Amino acid sequence: MLIGGTLVYCDTVWQPLYVRLGDAAEVTGQTIEAACTDRNIRLVTVFESDLADARMQNMAILAAMAAGGIVPGVEPTHYREAMEDLMAGVMLEKNLALFDGVLAKMG
């Protein structure tokens, strides 16, 4: 994490291999918050409990970035256009719905 930067992440249970093997403690939201505070990092937390597919967390993160204006000059329409370039059909519809829903909540 870059000191003074921004971290956007999905608040979920983190279980890297070393945690599953019992070699390290679980990483919690409090752990991440403390690390960000120590490094003067702006923390944006996203939580969506009803995702049909865990890979859709990326859309929630992108929506949070759009809502917060985290990437200067990149507007919500740019994210939507990129999704339309990369997806089609039901996949596009579901991802756009999630993106717009998170954007509405956070924006």
N, C-alpha and C positions, 0 to 999 in steps of 0.2 A: 504494500500500500504506500502510495506517495504521500509524504507528509504535506498536509494542507490540501489534499485532493478530496475526492468524493468516492464513496463506496456505495453501490446500489446492489442489494442482494435479497434473495428470497429467504424469508425466515422459515426455515425448515430444520428438521433434525439432520445434523451432519454426522455421518458415521464413516469416516475414512478407515482404511484398512487397519491402521495402527490402533484406532479406537476399538474396532471390532475384535482385534486380537488381545485387547486388554493392556496394551503397552502405553496408552495415553488416555487422559480424561476426555470426555465428550466436549466438543466445542459448542458453547451455548450462545444465545443472543447477547447475554450479559458479557461473555468473553469478548465477542466482537465489538460491542459497544465500548468496553473499557479500552481495547486496543485502539479504537478510533479516537476516543477522547485523549489518550496519551499522545497521539500523533497529530492532533488537530485536524482530523479527517471528518468531513461532513458525511453523516450516515443516513442513507435512505433505505428503509426496510419495507419490503413488499411481502404481503401474506395473502395467498389465495387458497382457501381450504378445499375448494371443490373442483380442482382441475381434473379433467378427464384423462389427461396425459401429462406426466411430469415434465416432458420436454416443453410444454407450453409455459413453463416458468419463464422462459426467455422472453415471451411476449409481455408478461407482467413486468419484467425488468425494463424492457424497452418502453413500455407505457409510462413507468415511473420516471424514466429518463426524459421522456417527452414532456411529461407534466411539470417536471422541475427545471426544464430548460438546461439540462446538464451539458449537452453538446451545443455550444453556441452556433446559431445559424441553421440548426436542424430542427425543423418543425414537425408536428404530428403528421402532416401530409407527406413528408418525406419518408417516414417510417411506413405509412400505409402503401405508398408507391413501391417501396422496396418489397413489402410482403406480396403485393400483386405481381411483381416481377418473378418472385420465387415460388409462389404457391398458386393453386387453383382449386376450384370446387369446394367441397365440404371442409377441407383442411383450411383453406383461405377464410371461409366464412367463420369457422370456429375461432381462428386466431384473431381475426379482425374484431369479433364480438368481445373476446377477452381483452384485447388491446383497448378498445373503446370503453369497456366497462371500468377497467383499472384507471384509465385516463380521466374518466368522469369522476371517479372517487377521489383521485389524488389532485386533480387539476382544479 
